[in-house]
Amino acid sequence: MSLCYLHQKVSVLERQIFDFLGYQWAPILANFVHIIIVILGLFGTIQYRPRYITGYAVWLVLWVTWNVFVICFYLEAGDLSKETDLILTFNISMHRSWWMENGPGCTVTSVTPAPDWAPEDHRYITVSGCLLEYQYIEVAHSSFQIFLALAGFIYACYVVKCITEEEDSFDFIGGFDSYGYQGPQKTSHLQLQPMYMSK
């Protein structure tokens, strides 16, 4: 189980670095929450706390949903457009995947002079020669996160099942065992006798 947590932490930290480099604030927040929940899930596993592990499993459902959204966003499914600044950056900065300029084989060329519509604090570039387009790299990252989340969800359910079975089978001085300790039995012929006390 800890191996699954380790893979999730390492992969989401890697993703967090590239999201920071691209100023993508929504993924940065989602990755940060995921890191915290993974740590809580690991703590719950080590300390045998099924509530923490259940919370981790519930978060993994949300995490899969988020990553499916990211995949749909980059593949422009439906009305989504990867050129929209509002969704991944909260319109605070210009959205740009770090992989857009730094993907495998990409050649970045500055366009001079910049068009009139281009903001002054941004450079205007063209990217060519990429072996793999940036949206497919982002989709691969999200797909890998979904794979890890599904594995983590299965393991979390298994650990919660094991912990609850262990708690249910705990034996209080024989508990439910027929062969264990048998306390005194009440007999039906027992009669109450008055008790006299001397003054």
Disulfide bonds with the S-S distance in Angstrom:
Cys106-Cys130 1.84
